[in-house]
Amino acid sequence: PVTLPANAIEASECETVLDPYMGSGTTGIAAARAHKNFIGVEKDKRHFDNACYRIRRELEGALV
């Protein structure tokens, strides 16, 4: 769930969030919602593509 990383991200004073095991991109979505920069690393191309798709959709929705 996005709320788990969102709580930690929102409580942090950092400007950039690093997720070295990006998986499905949940942390990236939470970072986008908190208006933080995000760096995600994922070695599995299928997971990486899915995470990028999910984060892109979040950003597009946030811009509308």
ChimeraX commands (.cxc) that place a marker at each C-alpha (Angstrom):
marker #1 position 0.00,0.00,0.00 radius 0.5
marker #1 position 1.18,3.50,-0.85 radius 0.5
marker #1 position 0.37,4.75,2.66 radius 0.5
marker #1 position 3.23,2.79,4.23 radius 0.5
marker #1 position 6.10,4.56,2.42 radius 0.5
marker #1 position 4.08,7.79,2.24 radius 0.5
marker #1 position 4.14,8.21,6.02 radius 0.5
marker #1 position 7.93,7.90,6.14 radius 0.5
marker #1 position 8.47,10.13,3.10 radius 0.5
marker #1 position 6.19,12.89,4.34 radius 0.5
marker #1 position 7.84,12.84,7.77 radius 0.5
marker #1 position 11.28,13.18,6.20 radius 0.5
marker #1 position 12.96,16.48,5.39 radius 0.5
marker #1 position 14.77,14.95,2.42 radius 0.5
marker #1 position 14.26,16.26,-1.10 radius 0.5
marker #1 position 15.06,13.00,-2.88 radius 0.5
marker #1 position 13.92,9.44,-2.18 radius 0.5
marker #1 position 16.09,6.48,-3.26 radius 0.5
marker #1 position 14.53,3.03,-3.66 radius 0.5
marker #1 position 17.21,0.48,-4.64 radius 0.5
marker #1 position 14.59,-2.30,-4.99 radius 0.5
marker #1 position 11.81,-0.48,-6.84 radius 0.5
marker #1 position 9.56,-3.45,-7.53 radius 0.5
marker #1 position 6.15,-2.15,-8.59 radius 0.5
marker #1 position 6.96,1.52,-7.90 radius 0.5
marker #1 position 4.89,2.07,-4.77 radius 0.5
marker #1 position 7.59,4.21,-3.14 radius 0.5
marker #1 position 7.89,6.26,-6.33 radius 0.5
marker #1 position 4.16,6.95,-6.28 radius 0.5
marker #1 position 4.38,8.02,-2.63 radius 0.5
marker #1 position 7.31,10.31,-3.47 radius 0.5
marker #1 position 5.37,11.89,-6.34 radius 0.5
marker #1 position 2.40,12.54,-4.07 radius 0.5
marker #1 position 4.74,14.20,-1.54 radius 0.5
marker #1 position 6.35,16.33,-4.31 radius 0.5
marker #1 position 9.76,14.73,-3.74 radius 0.5
marker #1 position 12.38,13.71,-6.30 radius 0.5
marker #1 position 12.63,9.96,-6.80 radius 0.5
marker #1 position 15.38,7.60,-7.91 radius 0.5
marker #1 position 14.37,3.98,-8.39 radius 0.5
marker #1 position 16.54,0.99,-9.28 radius 0.5
marker #1 position 15.16,-2.36,-10.45 radius 0.5
marker #1 position 17.11,-5.09,-12.22 radius 0.5
marker #1 position 14.07,-6.98,-13.53 radius 0.5
marker #1 position 12.99,-5.25,-16.75 radius 0.5
marker #1 position 9.38,-6.37,-16.42 radius 0.5
marker #1 position 9.08,-4.90,-12.92 radius 0.5
marker #1 position 10.96,-1.77,-13.98 radius 0.5
marker #1 position 8.63,-1.18,-16.93 radius 0.5
marker #1 position 5.56,-1.75,-14.74 radius 0.5
marker #1 position 6.87,0.64,-12.07 radius 0.5
marker #1 position 7.61,3.34,-14.64 radius 0.5
marker #1 position 4.11,2.94,-16.07 radius 0.5
marker #1 position 2.50,3.26,-12.64 radius 0.5
marker #1 position 4.60,6.28,-11.65 radius 0.5
marker #1 position 3.97,7.95,-15.01 radius 0.5
marker #1 position 0.22,7.48,-14.58 radius 0.5
marker #1 position 0.44,9.01,-11.11 radius 0.5
marker #1 position 2.35,12.02,-12.41 radius 0.5
marker #1 position -0.02,12.52,-15.32 radius 0.5
marker #1 position -2.99,12.41,-12.96 radius 0.5
marker #1 position -1.29,14.84,-10.61 radius 0.5
marker #1 position -0.75,17.29,-13.45 radius 0.5
marker #1 position -4.38,17.31,-14.57 radius 0.5
marker link #1:1,2 radius 0.2
marker link #1:2,3 radius 0.2
marker link #1:3,4 radius 0.2
marker link #1:4,5 radius 0.2
marker link #1:5,6 radius 0.2
marker link #1:6,7 radius 0.2
marker link #1:7,8 radius 0.2
marker link #1:8,9 radius 0.2
marker link #1:9,10 radius 0.2
marker link #1:10,11 radius 0.2
marker link #1:11,12 radius 0.2
marker link #1:12,13 radius 0.2
marker link #1:13,14 radius 0.2
marker link #1:14,15 radius 0.2
marker link #1:15,16 radius 0.2
marker link #1:16,17 radius 0.2
marker link #1:17,18 radius 0.2
marker link #1:18,19 radius 0.2
marker link #1:19,20 radius 0.2
marker link #1:20,21 radius 0.2
marker link #1:21,22 radius 0.2
marker link #1:22,23 radius 0.2
marker link #1:23,24 radius 0.2
marker link #1:24,25 radius 0.2
marker link #1:25,26 radius 0.2
marker link #1:26,27 radius 0.2
marker link #1:27,28 radius 0.2
marker link #1:28,29 radius 0.2
marker link #1:29,30 radius 0.2
marker link #1:30,31 radius 0.2
marker link #1:31,32 radius 0.2
marker link #1:32,33 radius 0.2
marker link #1:33,34 radius 0.2
marker link #1:34,35 radius 0.2
marker link #1:35,36 radius 0.2
marker link #1:36,37 radius 0.2
marker link #1:37,38 radius 0.2
marker link #1:38,39 radius 0.2
marker link #1:39,40 radius 0.2
marker link #1:40,41 radius 0.2
marker link #1:41,42 radius 0.2
marker link #1:42,43 radius 0.2
marker link #1:43,44 radius 0.2
marker link #1:44,45 radius 0.2
marker link #1:45,46 radius 0.2
marker link #1:46,47 radius 0.2
marker link #1:47,48 radius 0.2
marker link #1:48,49 radius 0.2
marker link #1:49,50 radius 0.2
marker link #1:50,51 radius 0.2
marker link #1:51,52 radius 0.2
marker link #1:52,53 radius 0.2
marker link #1:53,54 radius 0.2
marker link #1:54,55 radius 0.2
marker link #1:55,56 radius 0.2
marker link #1:56,57 radius 0.2
marker link #1:57,58 radius 0.2
marker link #1:58,59 radius 0.2
marker link #1:59,60 radius 0.2
marker link #1:60,61 radius 0.2
marker link #1:61,62 radius 0.2
marker link #1:62,63 radius 0.2
marker link #1:63,64 radius 0.2
view
